[in-house]
Amino acid sequence: MKGFGMNKKQKRMLGRILLSAALIVILKLLPIEGALSFALFMVPYLVIGYDILIKAGKGVRNRQPFDENFLMAVATVGAIALGDYVEGVAVMLFYQIGELFQSYAVGKSRQNISELMDIRPDYANIEGENGELVQVDPDEVEVGSVIVVRPGEKVPIDGVIVEGEATLNTSALTGESVPRDAKAGDEVISGCVDMSGLLKIRTTREFGESTVSKILDLVENASSKKSSPENFITKFARVYTPAVCYGAVALAVVPPVVRMVMGYAPMFSEWILRALTFLVISCPCALVVSIPLSFFAGIGGASREGVLVKGSNYLETLSKTKVVVFDKTGTMTQGVFEVSGVHHAQIDEAKLLEYAALAESYSSHPISLSLQRAHGKPLDKARVSDVQEISGNGVLATVDGKRVAVGNGKLMEKVGAAYKPCGGVGTVVHVAIDGAYAGHILIADQLKPHATEAIAALRRAGVRKTVMLTGDMDRVAQKVAGELAIDEVYSELLPADKVAKVEALLEQKKPGEQLAFVGDGINDAPVLSRADIGIAMGALGSDAAIEAADVVLMDDDPLKIAKAIAISKKCLRIVYENIVFAIGVKAVCLLLGALGLAGMWAAIFADVGVMVIAVLNAIRALRVKNL
């Protein structure tokens, strides 16, 4: 878009507005009256209002006359019929100015959201017969094909890297600017941007099933699930519009008739003008436009932050959340075992870790991998021989000619090493060298970086109770809950137990409160579905999460839960501000119009002015960065 960012239709409307305004000023200055005045004023009137008259006519023909086009047509034609040419044309002019502003504002908000969610790839590169790159439509790429992504390009389809390494920017998906490194063998999802090297990726899905397509479909269809304020406005408009039309007819007819019966002059023209003013004031544009726009902007602003809300009804539910229930592993903890301490070491701690990592170097068990990561240096497996894995106990291996035992207390008893118990919470790996106890290593699931801060943020957001459900041991669960300051914790639960516990918590909540369950979206699908609102954590690329949850957080940050609640509260606050403001101003102006204290100019403010203010207020829902 160029200029002021208007499209062709908006530019044409701006031209009509300027031409009509110029003609009104010129005709107002000319000494004309009577039939000539009527004929000349009809030129700017038709220039600015022909489309409104056509739409009003179509509405009457389709037996659905009661809309803003009908109201404006009747009001302006009536004013002209009463001889108020300038007023009739000016009312239509200002109405079209308001419509242009509304169209521009809505278009800009949609454009902003589209730019923020600019993850749809335009093409995919495949290698031709001579090795040259050919751009094709992503829809045409079959599963198993090898595509090429160059620096600066978007990954168009989910797949696995078969060649190359690069840094990927996932900010359009997660709202976070921290890039991640990817190399051969890593899975990559569509929508990421290649920031450095050339990648060759073997596709694992069709474009229509890829992450980028699912996310875009989710955002684009979010408006189909309406909130109660939107449903209220829809029902309100159906009843309100015909009611004010009949009210305007009554206002034009009843008072003059009553005056005639009482022996006074009927004053038909005055009462008809009041009725026409009443019609202009009554247009429900501000409500009909600003309420859906507020939710649209709220959902779009949340999408920018990596929070996908499946509908405005869920945004409304989120704003009333007072109880938040968490899964533990993968939600509040990283779900990755890491070495958290080395205790009772009889030799240098680094040497103890090295012996343990070497002894476990042939294993792919998560605990073995955590030992290797903690050692942090390349392992020379030539130093290791005679590896013997003892099921349920650990590993025996010869390292640098020394017999090393790495495992639990039972293994220590077998090799005759007097081990010492550990007071920490987690998995304890004891190490003995040549039958002598050398110390033990504590391995535990780590809290996510912002987990503690996330619980505090939820309390600030108005959540009164936090609960953690886990299948883990009670000792581990209590420790995690204590570190996070979670109110209640229930441990050693099976998936069915979690559902039962959530149902019990639903019965305990107060009237008007909503309960949210936060899980990883894969093994927590039943609970996500049962809660008032299901929030999937760490759902980047997870089909199960996107399907099961009502709100999807596209990264692993639990701090985004409080952010989502803050966004929903701001959006609902704006919605109710617009409802109260629009109905309040219209009620006052309708009363003043009926009493003859408000003319057509006041009517224009009550219609166009209120709509412009409401739309401007609605667009504030887009700004969510600092919530």
C-alpha positions as CSV (number, residue, x, y, z in Angstrom):
1,M,0.0,0.0,0.0
2,K,1.2,3.5,-0.8
3,G,0.2,7.0,0.2
4,F,-1.8,6.8,3.4
5,G,-2.1,3.1,3.1
6,M,-5.5,3.2,1.5
7,N,-6.7,0.6,-1.0
8,K,-8.4,1.6,-4.3
9,K,-11.9,1.5,-2.9
10,Q,-11.0,3.7,0.0
11,K,-9.2,6.2,-2.3
12,R,-12.3,6.3,-4.6
13,M,-14.4,7.1,-1.5
14,L,-12.0,9.8,-0.4
15,G,-12.4,11.4,-3.8
16,R,-16.2,11.3,-3.6
17,I,-16.0,12.9,-0.1
18,L,-13.8,15.7,-1.3
19,L,-15.8,16.4,-4.4
20,S,-19.1,16.3,-2.5
21,A,-17.7,18.6,0.2
22,A,-16.5,21.1,-2.4
23,L,-19.8,21.1,-4.2
24,I,-21.7,21.7,-0.9
25,V,-19.5,24.8,-0.1
26,I,-19.9,26.2,-3.6
27,L,-23.7,25.7,-3.7
28,K,-24.0,27.2,-0.2
29,L,-22.3,30.4,-1.4
30,L,-24.5,30.7,-4.6
31,P,-27.7,32.8,-4.5
32,I,-30.0,29.9,-5.5
33,E,-33.3,28.7,-4.2
34,G,-36.4,26.7,-5.1
35,A,-36.4,23.9,-7.7
36,L,-32.9,25.0,-8.9
37,S,-31.5,24.7,-5.4
38,F,-33.0,21.2,-5.1
39,A,-31.7,20.0,-8.5
40,L,-28.2,21.3,-7.8
41,F,-27.9,19.9,-4.3
42,M,-29.0,16.5,-5.6
43,V,-25.6,16.3,-7.4
44,P,-23.4,16.2,-4.3
45,Y,-26.0,14.1,-2.6
46,L,-25.9,11.4,-5.3
47,V,-22.1,11.7,-5.6
48,I,-21.7,10.9,-1.9
49,G,-24.7,8.7,-1.2
50,Y,-25.7,6.7,-4.3
51,D,-24.2,3.4,-2.9
52,I,-26.1,3.9,0.4
53,L,-29.4,4.3,-1.5
54,I,-28.7,1.2,-3.6
55,K,-27.9,-0.9,-0.5
56,A,-31.1,0.4,1.2
57,G,-33.1,-0.5,-1.9
58,K,-31.7,-4.0,-2.0
59,G,-32.4,-4.5,1.7
60,V,-36.1,-3.5,1.2
61,R,-36.3,-5.8,-1.9
62,N,-34.8,-8.7,0.2
63,R,-37.3,-8.0,3.0
64,Q,-34.4,-7.1,5.4
65,P,-34.7,-3.3,5.5
66,F,-33.6,-2.6,9.0
67,D,-30.0,-1.7,8.8
68,E,-27.9,1.4,8.9
69,N,-28.2,2.0,5.1
70,F,-32.0,2.1,5.4
71,L,-31.8,4.4,8.4
72,M,-29.5,6.8,6.6
73,A,-31.4,6.8,3.4
74,V,-34.7,7.5,5.1
75,A,-33.2,10.3,7.3
76,T,-31.4,12.1,4.5
77,V,-34.2,11.8,1.9
78,G,-36.7,13.0,4.6
79,A,-34.5,16.0,5.4
80,I,-34.2,17.0,1.7
81,A,-38.0,16.5,1.3
82,L,-38.5,19.0,4.1
83,G,-36.3,21.5,2.3
84,D,-33.2,21.1,4.4
85,Y,-30.9,20.4,1.5
86,V,-27.6,21.3,3.1
87,E,-28.4,19.3,6.2
88,G,-29.5,16.2,4.3
89,V,-26.4,16.2,2.1
90,A,-24.1,17.0,5.0
91,V,-25.5,14.1,7.1
92,M,-24.8,11.7,4.3
93,L,-21.3,13.2,3.8
94,F,-20.3,12.8,7.5
95,Y,-21.7,9.3,7.6
96,Q,-19.5,8.3,4.6
97,I,-16.5,10.0,6.3
98,G,-17.2,7.8,9.3
99,E,-17.5,4.7,7.1
100,L,-14.2,5.5,5.4
101,F,-12.5,5.9,8.7
102,Q,-13.9,2.6,10.0
103,S,-12.9,0.8,6.8
104,Y,-9.4,2.3,7.0
105,A,-9.0,1.5,10.7
106,V,-10.2,-2.1,10.3
107,G,-8.0,-2.6,7.3
108,K,-4.9,-1.2,9.1
109,S,-5.5,-3.5,12.1
110,R,-5.9,-6.5,9.8
111,Q,-2.7,-5.5,7.9
112,N,-0.8,-5.1,11.2
113,I,-1.9,-8.6,12.3
114,S,-1.0,-10.0,8.9
115,E,2.4,-8.5,9.0
116,L,3.0,-9.8,12.6
117,M,1.8,-13.2,11.5
118,D,3.7,-13.1,8.2
119,I,4.6,-16.8,8.3
120,R,2.9,-18.1,5.2
121,P,5.6,-19.1,2.7
122,D,5.2,-17.9,-0.9
123,Y,7.2,-20.7,-2.5
124,A,9.4,-23.8,-2.0
125,N,12.8,-24.4,-3.7
126,I,13.5,-27.8,-5.2
127,E,16.5,-28.8,-7.2
128,G,16.0,-29.2,-11.0
129,E,17.6,-31.8,-13.2
130,N,20.7,-29.7,-13.7
131,G,21.1,-28.8,-10.1
132,E,19.5,-25.3,-10.5
133,L,16.8,-24.2,-7.9
134,V,13.2,-24.1,-9.1
135,Q,10.5,-22.2,-7.2
136,V,7.3,-24.1,-6.9
137,D,4.0,-23.7,-5.0
138,P,4.4,-25.3,-1.5
139,D,1.1,-27.2,-2.1
140,E,2.8,-29.1,-5.0
141,V,5.6,-30.5,-2.9
142,E,5.1,-34.2,-2.0
143,V,6.0,-35.8,1.4
144,G,9.6,-37.1,1.2
145,S,10.8,-34.5,-1.3
146,V,14.0,-32.6,-0.6
147,I,13.6,-28.8,-0.5
148,V,16.3,-26.1,-0.3
149,V,16.0,-23.2,2.1
150,R,18.5,-20.3,1.6
151,P,19.5,-17.6,4.1
152,G,16.6,-15.1,4.5
153,E,13.9,-17.5,3.3
154,K,11.1,-19.0,5.3
155,V,11.0,-22.8,5.9
156,P,7.9,-23.6,3.8
157,I,7.1,-27.2,5.0
158,D,7.8,-29.3,8.1
159,G,10.7,-31.7,7.7
160,V,14.1,-33.0,8.8
161,I,17.4,-31.4,7.9
162,V,19.4,-33.8,5.7
163,E,22.3,-31.4,4.9
164,G,23.6,-28.1,6.3
165,E,23.3,-26.1,9.5
166,A,21.8,-22.7,10.2
167,T,20.4,-20.4,12.8
168,L,16.6,-20.2,12.7
169,N,14.4,-17.3,13.8
170,T,11.2,-18.5,15.3
171,S,9.9,-15.1,16.5
172,A,6.8,-15.2,14.1
173,L,5.7,-18.4,15.8
174,T,6.7,-17.9,19.4
175,G,6.9,-14.1,19.9
176,E,10.4,-14.6,21.1
177,S,13.4,-13.1,19.2
178,V,16.0,-15.7,20.6
179,P,17.1,-17.7,17.6
180,R,17.9,-21.4,17.7
181,D,20.6,-23.5,16.0
182,A,19.7,-26.4,13.7
183,K,21.8,-29.0,12.0
184,A,21.5,-32.2,10.0
185,G,19.1,-34.7,11.7
186,D,17.1,-31.9,13.5
187,E,13.4,-31.5,12.9
188,V,12.3,-28.1,11.6
189,I,8.9,-26.6,11.3
190,S,7.4,-24.3,8.7
191,G,7.3,-20.6,9.5
192,C,10.8,-20.3,10.8
193,V,13.2,-18.0,9.0
194,D,16.7,-19.2,8.0
195,M,19.1,-16.6,9.2
196,S,22.4,-18.0,8.1
197,G,23.4,-21.2,6.2
198,L,21.8,-23.2,3.3
199,L,19.6,-26.1,4.4
200,K,18.4,-29.1,2.6
201,I,15.2,-30.5,4.2
202,R,13.3,-33.7,3.6
203,T,9.6,-32.9,4.0
204,T,7.6,-35.0,6.5
205,R,4.2,-33.5,5.8
206,E,2.2,-31.9,3.0
207,F,2.0,-28.1,3.1
208,G,-1.7,-28.2,4.2
209,E,-0.8,-30.3,7.2
210,S,2.3,-28.3,8.2
211,T,2.5,-26.2,11.3
212,V,2.3,-22.9,9.5
213,S,-0.9,-23.9,7.7
214,K,-2.5,-25.1,11.0
215,I,-1.6,-21.9,12.8
216,L,-2.9,-19.6,10.1
217,D,-6.1,-21.6,9.8
218,L,-6.5,-21.3,13.6
219,V,-6.0,-17.6,13.7
220,E,-8.2,-16.9,10.6
221,N,-11.1,-19.0,11.9
222,A,-10.9,-17.7,15.5
223,S,-13.7,-15.1,14.7
224,S,-16.2,-17.9,14.1
225,K,-16.4,-18.7,17.8
226,K,-18.3,-15.8,19.3
227,S,-18.2,-14.5,22.8
228,S,-21.2,-13.6,24.8
229,P,-20.8,-9.8,24.2
230,E,-20.7,-10.5,20.4
231,N,-23.8,-12.7,20.7
232,F,-25.5,-10.0,22.7
233,I,-24.8,-7.3,20.1
234,T,-26.0,-9.6,17.3
235,K,-29.3,-10.2,19.1
236,F,-29.5,-6.6,20.3
237,A,-29.2,-5.3,16.7
238,R,-32.0,-7.6,15.5
239,V,-34.4,-6.2,18.0
240,Y,-33.1,-2.7,18.4
241,T,-33.1,-1.6,14.7
242,P,-36.7,-2.3,13.9
243,A,-37.7,-1.0,17.3
244,V,-36.2,2.4,16.6
245,C,-37.7,2.5,13.1
246,Y,-41.2,1.9,14.5
247,G,-40.4,4.4,17.3
248,A,-39.4,7.0,14.7
249,V,-42.7,6.5,12.8
250,A,-44.6,6.9,16.0
251,L,-42.6,10.1,16.8
252,A,-43.5,11.5,13.4
253,V,-47.2,10.6,13.6
254,V,-48.5,10.4,17.2
255,P,-47.5,13.9,18.6
256,P,-49.0,15.8,15.6
257,V,-52.2,13.8,15.8
258,V,-52.5,14.4,19.5
259,R,-51.9,18.1,18.9
260,M,-54.7,18.1,16.3
261,V,-57.1,16.4,18.7
262,M,-56.3,18.9,21.4
263,G,-56.9,21.8,18.9
264,Y,-53.3,22.9,18.3
265,A,-51.4,23.2,15.0
266,P,-50.0,19.7,14.2
267,M,-46.5,20.9,13.2
268,F,-45.9,17.8,11.0
269,S,-42.6,19.1,9.5
270,E,-41.0,19.6,13.0
271,W,-42.0,16.2,14.3
272,I,-40.9,14.5,11.0
273,L,-37.5,16.2,11.4
274,R,-37.3,15.0,15.0
275,A,-38.1,11.5,13.8
276,L,-35.4,11.7,11.1
277,T,-32.9,12.9,13.7
278,F,-34.0,10.0,15.9
279,L,-33.3,7.6,13.1
280,V,-29.8,8.9,12.4
281,I,-28.9,8.8,16.1
282,S,-30.2,5.2,16.4
283,C,-27.7,3.6,14.0
284,P,-26.0,0.8,16.0
285,C,-22.8,1.0,13.9
286,A,-20.5,1.7,16.8
287,L,-21.5,-1.5,18.6
288,V,-21.8,-3.7,15.5
289,V,-18.3,-2.7,14.3
290,S,-16.3,-2.1,17.4
291,I,-17.1,-5.2,19.5
292,P,-16.0,-7.8,16.9
293,L,-13.0,-5.5,16.0
294,S,-12.0,-5.4,19.7
295,F,-11.9,-9.3,19.9
296,F,-10.2,-9.5,16.5
297,A,-7.5,-7.0,17.7
298,G,-7.1,-8.9,21.0
299,I,-6.7,-12.2,19.2
300,G,-4.3,-10.7,16.8
301,G,-2.2,-9.0,19.5
302,A,-2.0,-12.3,21.4
303,S,-0.9,-14.1,18.2
304,R,2.0,-11.6,17.9
305,E,3.1,-12.7,21.4
306,G,3.0,-16.4,20.5
307,V,-0.4,-17.0,22.2
308,L,-2.9,-18.5,19.8
309,V,-6.5,-18.1,21.0
310,K,-9.0,-20.3,19.1
311,G,-12.0,-17.9,19.5
312,S,-13.3,-14.8,21.2
313,N,-15.3,-17.0,23.5
314,Y,-12.1,-18.5,24.8
315,L,-10.6,-15.0,25.2
316,E,-13.7,-14.1,27.3
317,T,-13.3,-17.3,29.4
318,L,-9.6,-16.6,29.9
319,S,-10.4,-13.2,31.4
320,K,-12.5,-14.8,34.2
321,T,-9.8,-17.4,35.1
322,K,-9.3,-17.6,38.9
323,V,-8.0,-21.2,39.3
324,V,-5.1,-22.5,37.2
325,V,-4.1,-26.2,37.3
326,F,-0.7,-27.2,36.0
327,D,0.8,-30.5,34.9
328,K,4.4,-30.7,36.2
329,T,6.7,-32.4,33.7
330,G,7.2,-30.4,30.6
331,T,5.0,-27.6,31.8
332,M,6.6,-26.2,34.9
333,T,9.8,-28.3,34.6
334,Q,11.9,-28.8,31.5
335,G,11.2,-32.5,31.3
336,V,15.0,-33.0,30.8
337,F,17.2,-34.6,33.4
338,E,20.2,-32.6,34.4
339,V,22.9,-33.0,36.9
340,S,22.0,-30.8,39.9
341,G,24.8,-31.7,42.3
342,V,27.8,-33.9,43.1
343,H,27.9,-35.0,46.8
344,H,30.3,-36.9,49.1
345,A,33.0,-36.9,46.4
346,Q,36.2,-38.7,47.5
347,I,38.0,-37.5,44.4
348,D,37.9,-34.4,42.3
349,E,34.3,-33.7,41.3
350,A,35.2,-33.1,37.6
351,K,37.1,-36.5,37.7
352,L,34.1,-38.2,39.2
353,L,31.8,-36.9,36.5
354,E,34.3,-37.9,33.8
355,Y,34.5,-41.5,35.1
356,A,30.7,-41.7,35.3
357,A,30.2,-40.3,31.8
358,L,32.8,-42.6,30.3
359,A,31.3,-45.7,32.0
360,E,27.8,-44.6,30.6
361,S,29.1,-43.5,27.2
362,Y,27.7,-46.5,25.3
363,S,24.2,-46.0,26.7
364,S,21.4,-43.7,25.2
365,H,19.4,-43.6,28.5
366,P,18.3,-40.1,29.6
367,I,20.4,-40.4,32.7
368,S,23.5,-41.4,30.8
369,L,23.0,-38.5,28.4
370,S,22.7,-36.1,31.3
371,L,26.0,-37.3,32.7
372,Q,27.7,-36.8,29.4
373,R,26.2,-33.3,29.0
374,A,27.4,-32.4,32.6
375,H,30.9,-33.6,31.7
376,G,30.8,-31.2,28.8
377,K,33.8,-32.5,26.9
378,P,34.3,-35.0,24.0
379,L,34.5,-38.6,25.4
380,D,37.3,-40.9,24.2
381,K,35.6,-44.3,24.2
382,A,38.9,-46.0,23.5
383,R,39.5,-45.5,27.3
384,V,36.5,-47.7,28.0
385,S,36.4,-51.5,27.9
386,D,34.5,-54.5,29.3
387,V,31.2,-52.7,29.6
388,Q,28.6,-54.7,31.5
389,E,25.0,-53.4,32.0
390,I,23.2,-54.8,35.0
391,S,19.5,-54.4,34.5
392,G,17.8,-52.3,37.2
393,N,21.1,-51.6,38.9
394,G,23.5,-49.7,36.6
395,V,26.7,-50.2,34.6
396,L,30.1,-51.8,35.3
397,A,33.0,-50.7,33.0
398,T,36.8,-50.6,32.9
399,V,38.0,-47.0,32.5
400,D,41.7,-46.3,32.2
401,G,42.3,-49.8,33.7
402,K,40.1,-49.1,36.8
403,R,36.9,-51.0,37.4
404,V,34.1,-48.3,37.7
405,A,30.6,-49.0,38.9
406,V,27.9,-46.4,38.2
407,G,24.3,-47.0,39.4
408,N,22.0,-47.3,42.4
409,G,22.5,-48.5,45.9
410,K,21.9,-52.2,44.9
411,L,24.9,-52.0,42.6
412,M,27.0,-50.5,45.3
413,E,26.1,-53.4,47.6
414,K,27.1,-55.9,44.8
415,V,30.5,-54.4,44.4
416,G,31.0,-54.0,48.2
417,A,31.1,-50.2,48.3
418,A,29.7,-48.5,51.4
419,Y,27.6,-45.8,49.8
420,K,26.1,-42.8,51.5
421,P,22.4,-41.8,51.1
422,C,21.5,-38.5,49.5
423,G,19.1,-36.0,51.1
424,G,18.3,-34.3,47.8
425,V,15.3,-34.9,45.6
426,G,15.9,-36.7,42.3
427,T,17.7,-39.7,40.8
428,V,20.8,-40.6,42.7
429,V,23.7,-42.1,40.7
430,H,26.4,-43.7,43.0
431,V,30.0,-44.2,41.7
432,A,32.5,-46.7,43.0
433,I,36.1,-47.1,41.7
434,D,37.9,-50.4,42.2
435,G,35.3,-51.3,44.9
436,A,35.8,-48.0,46.9
437,Y,33.0,-45.5,47.1
438,A,33.8,-42.3,45.2
439,G,30.7,-40.3,45.7
440,H,27.3,-39.8,44.2
441,I,25.7,-37.5,41.5
442,L,22.2,-36.1,41.9
443,I,20.1,-35.9,38.7
444,A,16.8,-34.0,38.7
445,D,14.3,-32.5,36.3
446,Q,15.0,-28.7,36.3
447,L,12.4,-25.9,36.7
448,K,11.8,-23.8,33.6
449,P,13.6,-20.5,33.8
450,H,10.5,-18.4,34.4
451,A,8.4,-20.9,36.3
452,T,8.6,-19.2,39.7
453,E,8.1,-15.8,38.2
454,A,5.1,-17.2,36.3
455,I,3.3,-18.2,39.5
456,A,3.9,-14.7,41.0
457,A,2.6,-13.1,37.7
458,L,-0.6,-15.2,37.9
459,R,-1.3,-13.9,41.4
460,R,-0.9,-10.3,40.2
461,A,-3.2,-11.1,37.3
462,G,-6.0,-12.0,39.8
463,V,-5.6,-15.8,39.9
464,R,-6.6,-16.9,43.5
465,K,-5.5,-20.5,43.5
466,T,-2.8,-22.5,41.8
467,V,-2.8,-26.3,41.7
468,M,-0.2,-28.9,40.4
469,L,-1.1,-32.4,39.2
470,T,1.6,-35.0,38.5
471,G,2.2,-38.6,38.2
472,D,5.6,-38.2,39.8
473,M,6.6,-39.3,43.3
474,D,5.1,-37.2,46.1
475,R,8.6,-36.2,47.5
476,V,9.5,-34.8,44.1
477,A,6.1,-33.1,43.6
478,Q,6.2,-31.5,47.0
479,K,9.7,-30.1,46.4
480,V,8.7,-28.5,43.0
481,A,5.5,-27.1,44.4
482,G,7.4,-25.6,47.4
483,E,9.9,-24.0,45.1
484,L,7.2,-22.5,43.0
485,A,4.9,-21.5,45.9
486,I,2.0,-23.4,44.4
487,D,-1.1,-23.6,46.7
488,E,-2.1,-27.3,46.2
489,V,-0.3,-30.3,44.8
490,Y,-1.6,-33.8,44.0
491,S,1.0,-36.5,43.1
492,E,1.3,-40.1,41.8
493,L,-1.8,-39.6,39.6
494,L,-2.7,-41.6,36.5
495,P,-4.2,-39.7,33.5
496,A,-7.7,-40.8,34.6
497,D,-7.0,-39.5,38.1
498,K,-6.1,-36.1,36.7
499,V,-9.4,-35.8,35.0
500,A,-11.2,-36.8,38.2
501,K,-9.2,-34.3,40.2
502,V,-10.0,-31.5,37.7
503,E,-13.7,-32.4,37.9
504,A,-13.5,-32.1,41.7
505,L,-11.8,-28.7,41.4
506,L,-14.5,-27.6,39.0
507,E,-17.2,-28.3,41.6
508,Q,-15.3,-26.4,44.2
509,K,-14.8,-23.2,42.3
510,K,-16.9,-20.1,43.0
511,P,-19.8,-19.0,40.7
512,G,-18.6,-17.0,37.8
513,E,-15.0,-18.3,38.1
514,Q,-13.3,-20.2,35.3
515,L,-10.7,-23.0,35.7
516,A,-7.8,-23.3,33.3
517,F,-5.6,-26.4,32.9
518,V,-2.1,-26.0,31.6
519,G,-0.4,-29.1,30.1
520,D,2.0,-30.1,27.3
521,G,-0.9,-31.0,25.0
522,I,0.1,-34.5,24.2
523,N,-0.6,-36.8,27.2
524,D,-2.9,-34.2,28.8
525,A,-5.5,-34.0,26.0
526,P,-8.4,-35.5,28.2
527,V,-7.8,-32.9,31.0
528,L,-7.3,-30.0,28.5
529,S,-10.7,-30.9,27.1
530,R,-12.4,-31.2,30.5
531,A,-11.3,-27.9,32.0
532,D,-13.2,-24.6,31.3
533,I,-10.3,-23.6,29.2
534,G,-7.3,-25.8,28.1
535,I,-3.9,-24.1,27.6
536,A,-1.3,-26.1,25.8
537,M,2.3,-25.3,26.8
538,G,5.4,-25.8,24.6
539,A,3.2,-26.7,21.6
540,L,5.6,-25.7,18.8
541,G,4.9,-28.2,16.1
542,S,2.7,-30.4,18.3
543,D,-0.5,-31.4,16.5
544,A,-2.0,-32.9,19.6
545,A,-1.7,-29.6,21.5
546,I,-3.2,-27.5,18.7
547,E,-6.1,-29.9,18.4
548,A,-6.9,-30.4,22.2
549,A,-6.4,-27.0,23.6
550,D,-8.4,-23.8,23.5
551,V,-5.3,-21.6,23.9
552,V,-1.9,-22.6,22.5
553,L,1.3,-21.1,23.8
554,M,3.8,-21.5,21.0
555,D,6.9,-21.8,23.2
556,D,7.8,-23.3,26.6
557,D,7.5,-20.1,28.6
558,P,5.0,-20.4,31.5
559,L,5.2,-16.7,31.9
560,K,3.0,-16.4,28.8
561,I,0.0,-17.8,30.8
562,A,-0.2,-14.6,32.8
563,K,0.4,-12.6,29.6
564,A,-2.6,-14.3,28.0
565,I,-4.8,-13.5,30.9
566,A,-3.7,-9.9,30.9
567,I,-4.4,-9.7,27.1
568,S,-7.9,-11.1,27.6
569,K,-8.7,-8.8,30.5
570,K,-7.6,-5.7,28.5
571,C,-9.7,-6.9,25.5
572,L,-12.8,-7.5,27.6
573,R,-12.3,-4.1,29.3
574,I,-12.3,-2.4,26.0
575,V,-15.4,-4.3,24.8
576,Y,-17.4,-3.3,27.9
577,E,-16.1,0.3,27.6
578,N,-17.4,0.5,24.1
579,I,-20.8,-1.1,25.0
580,V,-21.4,1.3,27.9
581,F,-20.1,4.4,26.0
582,A,-22.1,3.7,22.8
583,I,-25.4,2.8,24.4
584,G,-25.1,5.6,27.0
585,V,-24.4,8.3,24.4
586,K,-27.1,7.0,22.1
587,A,-29.7,6.8,24.9
588,V,-29.0,10.5,25.9
589,C,-29.1,11.7,22.3
590,L,-32.2,9.7,21.4
591,L,-34.0,11.4,24.3
592,L,-32.7,14.8,23.3
593,G,-33.7,14.1,19.7
594,A,-37.2,13.1,20.6
595,L,-37.6,16.3,22.7
596,G,-36.3,18.4,19.9
597,L,-33.2,19.4,21.8
598,A,-30.8,17.7,19.4
599,G,-30.6,18.4,15.7
600,M,-29.0,16.6,12.8
601,W,-25.5,17.7,13.8
602,A,-25.9,16.2,17.2
603,A,-27.3,13.1,15.5
604,I,-24.2,12.9,13.3
605,F,-22.0,12.9,16.4
606,A,-24.1,10.3,18.1
607,D,-23.7,8.0,15.1
608,V,-20.4,8.7,13.3
609,G,-18.6,10.3,16.2
610,V,-19.4,7.5,18.6
611,M,-18.4,4.9,16.0
612,V,-15.0,6.6,15.3
613,I,-14.2,6.8,19.1
614,A,-15.3,3.2,19.6
615,V,-13.2,2.0,16.7
616,L,-10.2,3.9,18.0
617,N,-10.7,2.4,21.4
618,A,-11.0,-1.1,19.9
619,I,-7.7,-0.9,18.1
620,R,-6.0,-0.4,21.5
621,A,-6.5,-4.2,22.0
622,L,-3.7,-4.7,19.5
623,R,-1.1,-3.2,21.8
624,V,-0.2,-6.0,24.2
625,K,3.6,-5.8,24.3
626,N,4.0,-4.2,27.7
627,L,1.2,-6.1,29.5
